[in-house]
Amino acid sequence: MFSRRQFFGLGGIGMLTLSAGCQPDAFQRSVFADDISTRSVPDRVRFKSLKDHLLGYPINMNTPSDGFFRWREQLAEEGVDTFAFNNVGNPFKASPIPFNTHDYERDTILAFGNLFEFPADDLWGFLSHSGTDSNMHGMYMGRTILRGRTGLLPKTYFTREAHYSVQILRDLLGLETVMVDTLADGGMNPDDLASKLADNSNSPALVVATVGTTFKGAIDNIDEIQKELAHHESYVHVDAALFGGYLPFTNHSAEVSCQSGDDSVSKRYDSIAVSCHKFFGFPSPAGLFITRQSIYDEFNELFSRIHNPEYIHHVPGTIICSRDAVKPAEFYYFTTPQALTRQRDDARLMLDNAAYFFDQLNTHFPQLGATRANELSNTIYFRSPGETIIKKYSLATMHLDVDDQSEEYAHVVVMPHVSRNVLAKFLSDLEGLHE
Ligand SMILES: *Cc1c(COP(=O)(O)O)cnc(C)c1O
């Protein structure tokens, strides 16, 4: 540890060094870019071989189709991304700043809203910066609406399997947590939710339900959650960062639908978050945030009392003021028939490969105790296979309590680039270890 005196002493030396290096020439050479044409381009071949090996994180490492890159060029020809475009404001309202891509953003939300079965006349949303940004808007919307209805701040309900962003956002929103226990598969325990709601009957409930938890791929049962919430003032935000991308293209689309097959349940959830760079493999982080127009209106009525920015002529509807205009226009590509076909194929391939991989692990490496939380999951977790494999395949690890013992586990997320060939290589590397 440095003493206070030593710390200041070092600071003094640092300052001396800095001032000595501060002649303009030296400063420019070391800090600013050289002539850009002399810079080497990134080693794409190396990237390619590395990306095949990324098995531990939910990112689709396949390159988007040629059609996507042609669409990018077309947008550039239209002028998008050639000067400072800005999507500030509500994409469903006329914007005072004409250099935006609100039309593409709106059409993207209409298309994806349709996949999640939002009624076309009761749909609102926007393209956010990420899954976390979408979770932030969902949780803030829920907090605002519940406080508006009851005059009380809600408590936030989620499980320890929820993504860490939910805890950060809970802190930012200054909300109290009610941690709900999980079932054996990692999904939210509805009985525990019922008893926690009873313990906190005086506060409204902001429930963050995860469809596809980050490590285990567990699903919080939204229908069971809604049953428990029947007599409690509540808002349900669904975090479907990964699963929300592919489930609409499978036979399990009902799992992320906002409507229930059961007429006695009016809605399954209030808002949903999906990451664009995970399943879709969109080349930079972005997110979908989708809710109902009626929920948005209720939120906006309250929001506009504190945030009426006369300056941009309408209430922006988003926490963030300036917003990217390039990503919504680019992501619009993922609503085209060609893209939808590829998404359907990718979704099927992923689930087939996940089932194959799970079966292979159980057959050949039963000692790893491989688990797939449910058949909608593309995530398989198992006892840590050791440092070499973890490094080679960028596996995420986590300590789990199994039979009251804490043990390190790793997971493989079978994304579209994780082909049978890649899995065969992985399995043969495991074989090498267990010989
Ligand atoms: C990845 C993930 C997030 C965070 O999404 P970003 O787009 O990376 O911000 C949130 N929730 C879940 C369940 C995730 O898997």
The ligand as a Tripos MOL2 file, in Angstrom:
@<TRIPOS>MOLECULE
LIG
   15    15     1     0     0
SMALL
NO_CHARGES

@<TRIPOS>ATOM
      1 C1        -26.5500  -10.1530  -22.8990 C.3       1 LIG1
      2 C2        -27.6620   -9.9860  -21.9580 C.ar      1 LIG1
      3 C3        -28.0260   -8.7220  -21.4990 C.ar      1 LIG1
      4 C4        -27.2410   -7.4910  -21.8620 C.3       1 LIG1
      5 O1        -27.4340   -7.1810  -23.1980 O.3       1 LIG1
      6 P1        -26.4510   -6.1540  -23.9460 P.3       1 LIG1
      7 O2        -27.0940   -6.0350  -25.2870 O.co2     1 LIG1
      8 O3        -25.1100   -6.7830  -23.9750 O.co2     1 LIG1
      9 O4        -26.4750   -4.8960  -23.1680 O.co2     1 LIG1
     10 C5        -29.1290   -8.6110  -20.6890 C.ar      1 LIG1
     11 N1        -29.8260   -9.6930  -20.3210 N.ar      1 LIG1
     12 C6        -29.5150  -10.9330  -20.7390 C.ar      1 LIG1
     13 C7        -30.3610  -12.0870  -20.3100 C.3       1 LIG1
     14 C8        -28.4090  -11.1160  -21.5610 C.ar      1 LIG1
     15 O5        -28.0960  -12.3560  -21.9750 O.3       1 LIG1
@<TRIPOS>BOND
     1     1     2 1
     2     2     3 ar
     3     2    14 ar
     4     3     4 1
     5     3    10 ar
     6     4     5 1
     7     5     6 1
     8     6     7 2
     9     6     8 1
    10     6     9 1
    11    10    11 ar
    12    11    12 ar
    13    12    13 1
    14    12    14 ar
    15    14    15 1
@<TRIPOS>SUBSTRUCTURE
     1 LIG1         1 GROUP 0 **** ****
